[in-house]
Amino acid sequence: MSEPKFYINTTFGGHYPVGTAAVVRANDKEEAVKLLNNKLESSGLKGDVEQWQLTCISDAVENGAIILCDGNY
């Protein structure tokens, strides 16, 4: 089995009309979607994230930073 990857999502609907961001560690996008949607639902949010809304960052960043939500609207 390969090493789990990190996925990000900044498009799910939150409690208020402001930016949202989540990081998920999972073996693949399918598992990441399930984990994130379960977490959102258990927080009282709509768990309707789909695979196309996730970005894998494990391969994209070696040493560095990714800004998930900078508040620039």
BELLIN-V129054 format. One record per pair of residues at least 24 apart in sequence whose ideal C-beta (glycine too) atoms are under 8 Angstrom apart, sorted by sequence separation. I is the first residue (numbers start at 0). J is the second residue. If there is no record, write none. Layout:
BEGIN
I_J ; I_J
END
This chain:
BEGIN
11_35 ; 1_26 ; 6_31 ; 28_53 ; 0_26 ; 4_31 ; 8_35 ; 28_55 ; 11_39 ; 6_35 ; 14_43 ; 14_44 ; 23_53 ; 13_44 ; 12_44 ; 11_44 ; 12_45 ; 11_45 ; 12_47 ; 11_47 ; 11_48 ; 10_48 ; 8_48 ; 11_52 ; 10_52 ; 8_52 ; 8_53 ; 22_67 ; 7_53 ; 8_54 ; 6_53 ; 7_54 ; 20_67 ; 6_54 ; 20_68 ; 6_55 ; 7_56 ; 19_68 ; 5_55 ; 6_56 ; 18_68 ; 4_55 ; 5_56 ; 4_56 ; 5_57 ; 18_70 ; 4_57 ; 4_58 ; 18_72 ; 2_57 ; 7_65 ; 9_67 ; 9_68 ; 7_67
END
